[in-house]
């Protein structure tokens, strides 16, 4: 996958809170661990994903704390699974 292809077709973030929220609705396509200090989570870009990200930053998403923290555990398990 080229960098251009990555930028055009995928959304990338290192924000764990945002990643956890997005992953409740969309699958994590890949985790880029090339930087040992910061993992980059990669999601396929869609209009729905972009809308969700906007809602996240406008604080418009309501999620049960229990559901959120369970998902956070899932994300962290995936992050550290292949170390």
N, C-alpha and C positions, 0 to 999 in steps of 0.2 A: 504494500500500500504506500503510495507516494504521499509526500507532505501536502501537496495540492489536493489530492483526492481526500485525504484525511480532513483538511479544513473545509472542503465543500460538502462532504457527505456525513461528517461526524461532529458531534459536540464533545469537547474535552474539558474536564475540570479536575482540579485537585482538591476541591472543597468537599470534605467528608460529609458535612451536613446536607449540602445540596445533592451530593451523590446518593445519600441514603433516601432522600425524598424522591428523587427521580426514579431510583430503582424500585420504589413501591409500584410504579406504573409502567416502567420501561426496563428491558433487560440491559445489563452492562455487557457491551459487546466485547470489550477488551480492557485490560489494565496494563498500562505502560509503566514498567518498573525500571526503565533505563537510567533514571536518576535515583540513586540510592537514598536520597533524602526526601523525595516527594514522588508519590505515585500519581499517575494521571488516569482517570477513569474516562472511558470512551463510550459514548452512546450514539446510535444512529440518529441523524437529524430528521425530524419530521415537523410539520406545522404544530402538531399536538405537543411535541416535546418543547418547542419554543414557547408555546402558550403556557405550559406548566412552569417553565423557568421564569417567565415574566410574573406569573402568579406567586411563585416562591419569593422573588425579590420585592414584590408588593405586599407580602405577608397576607396573602389571600387564601392560603391552603390551610385547611383544618384537618389534622391527623391526630388520632388517639395517641397519647404518649406511649402507651404500651406497644402499640403496633410499630411506632417509629423506632423505639429502642430495640425491639426484636429484629427489625430490619437492619439496624445499625450493627447488631451482632453478626448477621448474615454477611453484610458487606465486609466487615473486618475479618471474618473467617475466610472469605474468598481472597482478600488482600494478602493475608499471611499464609495461605495454604501452600503456595509453591515457593516458599523461601528456601 
